[in-house]
Amino acid sequence: MRRGGSLARQALMVRVGRRSAETGRAATATRAEVLHVGFDPVRTITIPAPGVPVDVSVDGADSAPVSIPLLPGERTMSRRASFALVNACTLASLGLGLMAIYLAMDGKVQIAAAFLVACVIFDGLDGALARKLGVASPFGAQMDSLADMCSFGLAAPVVVYASLADEVPQAAAAIATALVAGCAAVRLARFNVSPKDGRFFCGVPTTMAAAVLALTVLIGLPLPGMVMLAGVTLLAFAMVSSFPYAKLARLLKMPPWLWVLPIVGALIEPRMTFVMIVATYLVSGPILWMRAKRV
């Protein structure tokens, strides 16, 4: 701080007292006013009691909003192009999800399921490209969640509903698929605010659940409608469960001999092999959870 005349200009005056009774709604709040005497305009900061809302403003300051860049770091042409490519993949997943809804409404259920499978591919592609090209950003993460909600939280239940409408009561199909949509929303929101684990998912991810539902419709499993409905409901609850489920990278590190049985089964009876793989994965979560509890 400068001495002499500049010292007076830089002086700070602090008054701490009770809020005036004129405000009525916050008569018990304390207030600290910090006055800066000098060339700068007077700035007043009000600190209310807990639970009392406050509007902090700076008199005379520029009120223009602060611009936050969507792409952190160096903004070169190559990085901008990579950023645009990644977000184009996200938008492609969103568009394919909308097309799946339109096709399901037209009764073309299996084609709609194929579009959902394409959604899953593009959803995995945008994340892989973002990490490889070094353009991962908070904006991209939020945009990916919104696209996932449309493609996997809305399009997948619509396709499943269209596939089950003639086999089960419509009310039952509507409740089960609405449960999928609600659990997908909860799962995506929880994922955004939870710490990340490099080994396990907390609950079945929405992308994997949508892939299972899409493949189920696409290959036409020879199962009764009520059994399918029970499986859809179970998958919905698995998304919001706290059970740990291994990530794909961890599954790929399994011993090669463990892959022999599903490969042989896929060659002999692919549909039932698919059912067994999905059932085994769903059961693995509670098993891992119980093992962790014992340890």
Residue frames relative to the residue before (quaternion, step in Angstrom):
aa qw qx qy qz dx dy dz
M 1.0000 0.0000 0.0000 0.0000 0.00 0.00 0.00
R 0.4618 -0.6859 0.4845 0.2856 3.57 -0.91 0.89
R 0.4243 -0.6883 0.5305 0.2547 3.57 -1.33 0.48
G 0.7328 0.4453 -0.2974 0.4199 3.57 -1.34 -0.03
G 0.8557 -0.1111 0.0925 0.4969 3.50 -1.09 -0.91
S 0.6438 0.5307 -0.3387 0.4349 3.60 1.02 -0.72
L 0.5579 0.6086 -0.3949 0.4030 3.58 1.19 -0.49
A 0.6508 0.5142 -0.3190 0.4585 3.55 1.00 -0.78
R 0.6609 0.5129 -0.3097 0.4520 3.56 1.04 -0.77
Q 0.7196 0.4323 -0.2426 0.4862 3.58 1.12 -0.61
A 0.4086 0.7338 -0.4690 0.2732 3.59 1.24 0.01
L 0.2272 -0.7546 0.6036 0.1213 3.55 -1.15 0.68
M 0.1260 -0.7696 0.6229 0.0625 3.53 -0.94 0.91
V 0.0882 -0.8029 0.5895 0.0017 3.59 -0.72 1.08
R 0.0363 -0.7806 0.6239 0.0004 3.55 -0.78 1.03
V 0.0745 -0.7831 0.6172 0.0176 3.58 -0.84 0.98
G 0.2216 0.7897 -0.5440 0.1770 3.59 -0.64 1.01
R 0.6546 -0.4829 0.3949 0.4269 3.52 -1.30 -0.36
R 0.5215 -0.6073 0.4894 0.3461 3.56 -1.11 0.61
S 0.5581 -0.6202 0.4343 0.3394 3.57 -1.00 0.79
A 0.5320 -0.6438 0.4494 0.3170 3.55 -1.07 0.73
E 0.5075 0.6658 -0.4214 0.3486 3.58 1.25 -0.28
T 0.6238 0.5525 -0.3510 0.4271 3.57 1.09 -0.57
G 0.3152 -0.8065 0.4607 0.1946 3.61 1.19 -0.37
R 0.7966 0.3499 -0.1865 0.4564 3.58 0.46 -1.21
A 0.7889 0.2128 -0.1363 0.5602 3.63 1.14 -0.25
A 0.1193 0.8457 -0.5125 0.0892 3.57 0.91 0.88
T 0.7086 0.4597 -0.2667 0.4641 3.59 1.11 -0.57
A 0.5083 0.6645 -0.4283 0.3416 3.59 1.21 -0.07
T 0.3628 -0.6882 0.5788 0.2445 3.54 -1.20 0.58
R 0.1634 -0.7928 0.5826 0.0739 3.54 -1.19 0.58
A 0.1086 -0.7592 0.6378 0.0713 3.54 -1.07 0.78
E 0.0932 -0.7965 0.5970 0.0238 3.55 -0.63 1.14
V 0.1241 -0.7839 0.6070 0.0416 3.55 -0.75 1.07
L 0.0911 -0.8059 0.5850 0.0033 3.56 -0.54 1.20
H 0.1865 -0.7672 0.6076 0.0859 3.55 -0.82 1.06
V 0.1713 -0.8018 0.5692 0.0615 3.56 -0.53 1.22
G 0.5000 0.6261 -0.4686 0.3721 3.59 -0.56 1.10
F 0.7853 -0.3084 0.2317 0.4842 3.52 -1.12 -0.61
D 0.6228 0.5426 -0.3467 0.4444 3.60 1.16 -0.57
P 0.5499 -0.6016 0.4460 0.3700 3.62 -1.11 0.52
V 0.6208 -0.5524 0.4106 0.3753 3.55 -1.26 0.46
R 0.1284 -0.7859 0.6034 0.0434 3.57 -0.90 0.96
T 0.0997 -0.8040 0.5861 0.0108 3.56 -0.75 1.07
I 0.0725 -0.7824 0.6185 0.0091 3.57 -0.80 1.06
T 0.1548 -0.7967 0.5813 0.0586 3.57 -0.67 1.11
I 0.1284 -0.7876 0.6014 0.0383 3.56 -0.74 1.10
P 0.1813 -0.8249 0.5243 0.1080 3.62 -0.23 1.17
A 0.6232 -0.4899 0.4385 0.4235 3.50 -1.36 0.04
P 0.6674 -0.4941 0.3467 0.4362 3.64 -1.15 0.37
G 0.7996 0.2855 -0.2348 0.4733 3.52 -0.98 0.93
V 0.6313 0.5110 -0.3428 0.4721 3.62 1.25 -0.16
P 0.3934 -0.7266 0.5021 0.2553 3.64 -0.67 1.01
V 0.1102 -0.7922 0.5991 0.0367 3.55 -1.16 0.62
D 0.2166 -0.7431 0.6194 0.1308 3.53 -1.17 0.69
V 0.1331 -0.8108 0.5684 0.0422 3.57 -0.24 1.31
S 0.0892 0.7997 -0.5856 0.0975 3.55 -0.66 1.10
V 0.2880 -0.7314 0.5934 0.1729 3.53 -1.24 0.50
D 0.3599 -0.7594 0.5035 0.2005 3.55 -0.48 1.23
G 0.8282 0.2273 -0.1748 0.4815 3.55 -0.95 0.87
A 0.5614 0.6064 -0.4026 0.3938 3.60 1.20 -0.14
D 0.6023 -0.5510 0.4331 0.3822 3.52 -1.26 0.43
S 0.2777 -0.8053 0.5069 0.1316 3.59 -0.64 1.11
A 0.3880 0.7288 -0.4859 0.2865 3.61 1.23 0.18
P 0.4975 -0.6663 0.4559 0.3174 3.64 -0.91 0.83
V 0.4877 -0.6505 0.5011 0.2964 3.52 -1.19 0.66
S 0.3130 -0.7561 0.5492 0.1695 3.58 -0.82 1.00
I 0.1390 -0.7867 0.5995 0.0485 3.57 -0.74 1.10
P 0.3985 -0.7376 0.4825 0.2537 3.63 -0.58 1.04
L 0.4800 -0.6735 0.4863 0.2822 3.56 -1.02 0.82
L 0.7496 0.3016 -0.1677 0.5648 3.58 1.14 -0.67
P 0.2700 -0.7787 0.5411 0.1669 3.62 -0.35 1.16
G 0.7380 0.4236 -0.2996 0.4315 3.54 -1.26 0.42
E 0.7801 -0.3214 0.2543 0.4727 3.52 -1.33 -0.35
R 0.2316 -0.8006 0.5448 0.0929 3.57 -0.80 1.04
T 0.0992 0.8003 -0.5768 0.1306 3.54 0.48 1.24
M 0.6794 -0.4926 0.3503 0.4160 3.55 -1.29 0.29
S 0.6588 0.5113 -0.3190 0.4503 3.59 0.95 -0.83
R 0.6655 0.4871 -0.3134 0.4707 3.61 0.97 -0.79
R 0.6289 0.5219 -0.3399 0.4655 3.57 1.05 -0.68
A 0.6432 0.5103 -0.3244 0.4698 3.57 1.01 -0.78
S 0.6453 0.5085 -0.3174 0.4737 3.59 1.00 -0.80
F 0.6367 0.5285 -0.3167 0.4637 3.57 1.01 -0.83
A 0.6587 0.4995 -0.3037 0.4736 3.57 0.98 -0.85
L 0.6330 0.5354 -0.3302 0.4511 3.61 1.02 -0.77
V 0.6559 0.5121 -0.3108 0.4593 3.57 0.91 -0.90
N 0.7014 0.4539 -0.2739 0.4765 3.57 0.87 -0.92
A 0.5761 0.5596 -0.3806 0.4584 3.59 1.17 -0.45
C 0.6241 0.5205 -0.3346 0.4770 3.60 1.06 -0.70
T 0.6399 0.5170 -0.3252 0.4663 3.58 1.01 -0.79
L 0.6740 0.4810 -0.2933 0.4778 3.58 0.95 -0.88
A 0.6038 0.5453 -0.3588 0.4576 3.58 1.11 -0.62
S 0.6302 0.5183 -0.3271 0.4767 3.59 1.01 -0.77
L 0.6420 0.5194 -0.3139 0.4685 3.56 1.02 -0.81
G 0.6804 0.4921 -0.2904 0.4588 3.58 0.90 -0.92
L 0.6443 0.5139 -0.3197 0.4675 3.57 1.01 -0.76
G 0.6184 0.5345 -0.3403 0.4649 3.57 1.10 -0.67
L 0.6427 0.5054 -0.3206 0.4783 3.59 1.00 -0.77
M 0.6420 0.5158 -0.3226 0.4666 3.59 0.99 -0.81
A 0.6158 0.5412 -0.3459 0.4564 3.59 1.05 -0.71
I 0.6366 0.5161 -0.3289 0.4692 3.59 1.02 -0.77
Y 0.6644 0.5061 -0.3111 0.4534 3.59 0.88 -0.93
L 0.6706 0.4996 -0.2995 0.4594 3.58 0.94 -0.90
A 0.6377 0.5191 -0.3289 0.4644 3.59 1.00 -0.79
M 0.6472 0.5175 -0.3199 0.4594 3.58 1.03 -0.76
D 0.6798 0.4627 -0.2784 0.4963 3.59 1.19 -0.56
G 0.5731 -0.6201 0.3702 0.3873 3.59 1.26 0.02
K 0.5538 0.5873 -0.4033 0.4310 3.62 1.25 0.09
V 0.0663 -0.8797 0.4705 0.0195 3.51 0.65 1.23
Q 0.6905 0.4817 -0.3028 0.4465 3.58 0.83 -0.90
I 0.6231 0.5064 -0.3477 0.4842 3.62 1.04 -0.65
A 0.6228 0.5351 -0.3315 0.4647 3.58 1.05 -0.78
A 0.6427 0.5118 -0.3214 0.4710 3.59 1.02 -0.78
A 0.6214 0.5298 -0.3414 0.4654 3.59 1.06 -0.69
F 0.6308 0.5158 -0.3300 0.4766 3.59 1.05 -0.71
L 0.6257 0.5283 -0.3388 0.4633 3.58 1.06 -0.67
V 0.6179 0.5246 -0.3438 0.4742 3.58 1.02 -0.72
A 0.6333 0.5154 -0.3221 0.4790 3.59 1.04 -0.77
C 0.5908 0.5623 -0.3561 0.4560 3.61 1.10 -0.67
V 0.6512 0.5196 -0.3080 0.4594 3.55 0.95 -0.93
I 0.6488 0.5209 -0.3199 0.4531 3.59 0.96 -0.85
F 0.6928 0.4646 -0.2844 0.4726 3.59 0.83 -0.94
D 0.6176 0.5439 -0.3496 0.4477 3.60 1.07 -0.67
G 0.6739 0.4608 -0.2963 0.4956 3.58 1.00 -0.74
L 0.6356 0.5565 -0.3282 0.4227 3.57 1.09 -0.70
D 0.6720 0.5085 -0.3313 0.4244 3.60 0.87 -0.83
G 0.6532 0.5044 -0.3200 0.4654 3.59 1.00 -0.74
A 0.6545 0.5097 -0.3140 0.4618 3.58 0.96 -0.87
L 0.6663 0.4938 -0.3034 0.4693 3.60 0.95 -0.84
A 0.6322 0.5408 -0.3412 0.4375 3.59 0.96 -0.82
R 0.6867 0.4629 -0.2871 0.4814 3.59 0.95 -0.83
K 0.6784 0.5040 -0.3007 0.4421 3.59 0.91 -0.86
L 0.7418 0.3974 -0.2127 0.4966 3.58 0.99 -0.87
G 0.4465 -0.7301 0.4271 0.2918 3.59 1.26 -0.06
V 0.5502 0.6068 -0.4030 0.4084 3.59 1.05 0.69
A 0.2741 0.7527 -0.5466 0.2441 3.60 1.10 0.61
S 0.0424 0.8053 -0.5850 0.0867 3.58 -0.92 0.90
P 0.6196 -0.5288 0.4115 0.4088 3.61 -1.21 0.35
F 0.6083 0.5492 -0.3550 0.4498 3.58 1.06 -0.69
G 0.6665 0.5036 -0.3014 0.4597 3.58 0.91 -0.90
A 0.6374 0.5298 -0.3317 0.4505 3.58 1.02 -0.77
Q 0.6773 0.4774 -0.2964 0.4749 3.58 0.94 -0.86
M 0.6468 0.5129 -0.3242 0.4620 3.57 0.97 -0.80
D 0.6285 0.5334 -0.3291 0.4606 3.57 1.03 -0.75
S 0.6497 0.5150 -0.3215 0.4575 3.60 0.99 -0.79
L 0.6524 0.5086 -0.3179 0.4632 3.57 0.99 -0.81
A 0.6551 0.4954 -0.3104 0.4786 3.58 1.00 -0.82
D 0.6331 0.5295 -0.3296 0.4585 3.60 1.03 -0.76
M 0.6358 0.5255 -0.3417 0.4504 3.57 0.99 -0.75
C 0.6652 0.4866 -0.3089 0.4747 3.57 1.01 -0.77
S 0.7460 0.4298 -0.2364 0.4504 3.58 0.75 -1.05
F 0.8051 0.2959 -0.1300 0.4973 3.57 0.84 -0.98
G 0.7104 0.4439 -0.2642 0.4780 3.57 1.12 -0.59
L 0.7661 0.2975 -0.1748 0.5422 3.59 1.20 -0.45
A 0.7031 0.4661 -0.2892 0.4524 3.60 0.73 -1.01
A 0.6602 0.5183 -0.3217 0.4382 3.61 0.87 -0.89
P 0.6721 0.4679 -0.3273 0.4714 3.68 0.83 -0.76
V 0.6255 0.5333 -0.3497 0.4495 3.61 1.03 -0.71
V 0.6595 0.5008 -0.3087 0.4679 3.59 0.93 -0.88
V 0.6561 0.5000 -0.3136 0.4703 3.59 0.95 -0.85
Y 0.6328 0.5298 -0.3311 0.4575 3.58 0.97 -0.83
A 0.6653 0.5022 -0.3065 0.4595 3.59 0.92 -0.87
S 0.6762 0.4973 -0.2982 0.4545 3.59 1.05 -0.72
L 0.7441 0.3992 -0.2145 0.4909 3.61 1.14 -0.60
A 0.4365 0.7469 -0.4374 0.2456 3.58 1.25 -0.25
D 0.7439 0.4006 -0.2272 0.4843 3.62 1.01 -0.72
E 0.6905 0.4961 -0.2731 0.4500 3.59 1.25 -0.19
V 0.7760 0.1849 -0.0974 0.5951 3.60 1.16 -0.55
P 0.6502 -0.4848 0.3797 0.4450 3.61 -1.20 0.24
Q 0.5446 -0.6577 0.4100 0.3205 3.57 -0.88 0.95
A 0.6199 0.5465 -0.3504 0.4407 3.59 1.04 -0.71
A 0.6566 0.5050 -0.3097 0.4669 3.59 0.97 -0.84
A 0.6538 0.5043 -0.3111 0.4705 3.57 0.97 -0.85
A 0.6470 0.5232 -0.3205 0.4528 3.58 1.00 -0.80
I 0.6616 0.5018 -0.3149 0.4597 3.60 0.94 -0.85
A 0.6737 0.5046 -0.3041 0.4462 3.59 0.88 -0.93
T 0.7037 0.4526 -0.2778 0.4720 3.59 0.89 -0.89
A 0.6056 0.5268 -0.3586 0.4765 3.60 1.12 -0.57
L 0.6040 0.5471 -0.3428 0.4673 3.56 1.14 -0.64
V 0.6183 0.5329 -0.3376 0.4687 3.58 1.04 -0.76
A 0.6652 0.5052 -0.3059 0.4568 3.60 0.91 -0.92
G 0.6781 0.4932 -0.2966 0.4571 3.59 0.90 -0.89
C 0.6754 0.4823 -0.2935 0.4744 3.58 0.93 -0.86
A 0.6091 0.5392 -0.3544 0.4611 3.60 1.08 -0.63
A 0.6427 0.5175 -0.3227 0.4636 3.60 0.98 -0.82
V 0.6600 0.4973 -0.3026 0.4749 3.57 0.95 -0.90
R 0.6595 0.5215 -0.3099 0.4439 3.58 0.92 -0.90
L 0.6757 0.4876 -0.2989 0.4651 3.60 0.91 -0.85
A 0.6591 0.4959 -0.3149 0.4696 3.59 0.94 -0.84
R 0.6615 0.5049 -0.3104 0.4595 3.59 0.95 -0.84
F 0.6263 0.5412 -0.3380 0.4479 3.58 1.03 -0.76
N 0.6651 0.5314 -0.3132 0.4210 3.60 0.96 -0.83
V 0.7729 0.3485 -0.1836 0.4974 3.59 1.04 -0.68
S 0.6062 0.5694 -0.3518 0.4296 3.61 1.26 -0.02
P 0.5408 -0.5860 0.4767 0.3700 3.60 -1.17 0.49
K 0.4276 -0.7259 0.4885 0.2273 3.56 -1.02 0.84
D 0.1959 -0.7481 0.6275 0.0906 3.55 -1.14 0.85
G 0.3884 -0.7604 0.4749 0.2130 3.56 -0.68 1.07
R 0.7048 0.4768 -0.2650 0.4535 3.60 1.20 -0.31
F 0.8306 0.1294 -0.0083 0.5416 3.56 0.88 -0.96
F 0.3887 -0.6379 0.6058 0.2740 3.50 -1.37 0.42
C 0.3303 -0.6759 0.6090 0.2512 3.56 -1.23 0.48
G 0.7849 0.0252 -0.0755 0.6145 3.54 0.02 1.33
V 0.5949 -0.5587 0.4295 0.3867 3.56 -1.24 0.41
P 0.4283 -0.7094 0.4862 0.2773 3.64 -0.74 0.92
T 0.6184 -0.5794 0.3862 0.3643 3.56 -1.14 0.66
T 0.6188 0.5545 -0.3503 0.4323 3.59 1.02 -0.74
M 0.6833 0.4751 -0.2891 0.4731 3.56 0.91 -0.91
A 0.6343 0.5246 -0.3346 0.4587 3.58 0.99 -0.78
A 0.6600 0.4964 -0.3076 0.4727 3.59 0.96 -0.83
A 0.6267 0.5335 -0.3385 0.4562 3.59 1.03 -0.76
V 0.6456 0.5119 -0.3192 0.4683 3.58 0.98 -0.84
L 0.6714 0.4940 -0.3008 0.4635 3.59 0.89 -0.90
A 0.6628 0.5096 -0.3097 0.4528 3.58 0.94 -0.87
L 0.6807 0.4757 -0.2939 0.4734 3.59 0.89 -0.90
T 0.5943 0.5673 -0.3607 0.4414 3.58 1.09 -0.66
V 0.6901 0.4508 -0.2699 0.4977 3.56 0.95 -0.89
L 0.6641 0.5468 -0.3095 0.4052 3.57 0.93 -0.91
I 0.7622 0.3624 -0.2063 0.4951 3.58 0.86 -0.92
G 0.3710 -0.7692 0.4618 0.2395 3.60 1.27 -0.14
L 0.0737 -0.8338 0.5467 0.0209 3.58 0.44 1.19
P 0.3939 -0.7314 0.5063 0.2316 3.61 -0.90 0.89
L 0.3772 0.7123 -0.4980 0.3199 3.57 0.61 1.17
P 0.5804 -0.5785 0.4279 0.3813 3.61 -1.10 0.59
G 0.6414 -0.5699 0.3641 0.3623 3.54 -1.16 0.64
M 0.6689 0.5016 -0.3078 0.4541 3.59 0.93 -0.82
V 0.6110 0.5277 -0.3479 0.4766 3.58 1.13 -0.63
M 0.6306 0.5197 -0.3222 0.4780 3.57 1.02 -0.81
L 0.6513 0.5203 -0.3143 0.4542 3.57 0.95 -0.86
A 0.6384 0.5143 -0.3185 0.4760 3.58 1.02 -0.79
G 0.6490 0.5159 -0.3144 0.4623 3.58 1.02 -0.78
V 0.6288 0.5260 -0.3299 0.4681 3.58 1.03 -0.77
T 0.6588 0.5056 -0.3016 0.4684 3.58 0.95 -0.89
L 0.6483 0.5153 -0.3148 0.4638 3.59 0.96 -0.87
L 0.6531 0.5131 -0.3114 0.4618 3.59 0.98 -0.83
A 0.6186 0.5425 -0.3427 0.4534 3.58 1.05 -0.72
F 0.6929 0.4590 -0.2837 0.4783 3.58 0.85 -0.92
A 0.6044 0.5633 -0.3604 0.4329 3.61 1.09 -0.62
M 0.6061 0.5713 -0.3586 0.4216 3.60 1.11 -0.62
V 0.7730 0.3358 -0.1820 0.5065 3.61 0.94 -0.82
S 0.4466 0.6816 -0.4668 0.3436 3.58 1.22 0.20
S 0.4657 -0.6588 0.5141 0.2913 3.55 -1.34 0.19
F 0.4010 0.7266 -0.4725 0.2966 3.58 1.24 0.24
P 0.3999 -0.7105 0.5180 0.2587 3.62 -0.99 0.75
Y 0.0707 -0.7851 0.6152 0.0119 3.56 -0.90 0.99
A 0.4942 -0.6937 0.4425 0.2806 3.53 -0.81 1.06
K 0.4360 -0.6779 0.5277 0.2682 3.55 -1.10 0.75
L 0.6818 -0.5161 0.3309 0.3991 3.55 -1.25 0.49
A 0.6341 0.5404 -0.3402 0.4361 3.60 0.96 -0.81
R 0.6528 0.4990 -0.3097 0.4785 3.58 1.08 -0.70
L 0.6396 0.5248 -0.3272 0.4566 3.58 1.04 -0.75
L 0.6531 0.5299 -0.3198 0.4363 3.59 1.02 -0.75
K 0.6494 0.5135 -0.3178 0.4622 3.58 1.24 -0.36
M 0.4143 0.7050 -0.4750 0.3251 3.58 1.25 0.13
P 0.6319 -0.5359 0.3836 0.4079 3.61 -1.14 0.50
P 0.5788 -0.6323 0.3848 0.3422 3.61 -0.91 0.86
W 0.6339 0.5598 -0.3545 0.3989 3.60 0.98 -0.71
L 0.5970 0.5737 -0.3685 0.4227 3.59 1.19 -0.44
W 0.6459 0.5235 -0.3173 0.4563 3.59 1.23 -0.37
V 0.4923 0.6845 -0.4293 0.3238 3.58 1.24 -0.26
L 0.6785 0.5202 -0.2999 0.4232 3.57 0.85 -1.00
P 0.7028 0.4365 -0.3084 0.4694 3.67 0.74 -0.83
I 0.6222 0.5371 -0.3530 0.4470 3.61 1.06 -0.63
V 0.6604 0.4842 -0.3027 0.4876 3.58 0.95 -0.90
G 0.6515 0.5217 -0.3148 0.4520 3.58 0.98 -0.84
A 0.6414 0.5245 -0.3251 0.4559 3.59 1.04 -0.76
L 0.6546 0.5029 -0.3151 0.4683 3.58 1.10 -0.63
I 0.7074 0.4444 -0.2623 0.4830 3.59 1.08 -0.72
E 0.7975 -0.0659 0.1060 0.5903 3.61 0.72 -1.09
P 0.1909 -0.8453 0.4854 0.1159 3.61 0.25 1.21
R 0.6508 0.5409 -0.3404 0.4099 3.62 0.93 -0.79
M 0.7141 0.4285 -0.2636 0.4868 3.58 0.79 -0.96
T 0.5860 0.5543 -0.3726 0.4589 3.59 1.13 -0.56
F 0.6273 0.5306 -0.3250 0.4683 3.56 1.04 -0.79
V 0.6465 0.5141 -0.3169 0.4663 3.58 0.96 -0.85
M 0.6730 0.4978 -0.3018 0.4563 3.59 0.91 -0.86
I 0.6389 0.5195 -0.3340 0.4586 3.59 0.99 -0.78
V 0.6673 0.4922 -0.3022 0.4702 3.58 0.91 -0.92
A 0.6628 0.5050 -0.3115 0.4568 3.59 0.91 -0.88
T 0.6423 0.5238 -0.3214 0.4580 3.59 0.99 -0.82
Y 0.6600 0.5043 -0.3084 0.4636 3.58 0.97 -0.85
L 0.6590 0.5070 -0.3170 0.4562 3.60 0.95 -0.82
V 0.6761 0.4844 -0.2896 0.4736 3.58 1.02 -0.80
S 0.5766 0.6147 -0.3804 0.3808 3.60 1.12 -0.59
G 0.6001 0.5865 -0.3640 0.4043 3.61 1.07 -0.64
P 0.7014 0.4357 -0.2867 0.4857 3.63 0.70 -0.94
I 0.6227 0.5388 -0.3552 0.4425 3.62 1.03 -0.69
L 0.6701 0.4818 -0.2975 0.4800 3.59 0.90 -0.90
W 0.6301 0.5366 -0.3326 0.4522 3.58 1.04 -0.74
M 0.6738 0.4868 -0.2991 0.4686 3.60 0.93 -0.86
R 0.6258 0.5251 -0.3362 0.4687 3.58 1.04 -0.74
A 0.6558 0.5023 -0.3179 0.4655 3.60 0.96 -0.80
K 0.6256 0.5418 -0.3329 0.4519 3.58 1.07 -0.73
R 0.6644 0.5050 -0.3054 0.4586 3.58 0.98 -0.84
V 0.6531 0.5015 -0.3154 0.4716 3.57 1.04 -0.74
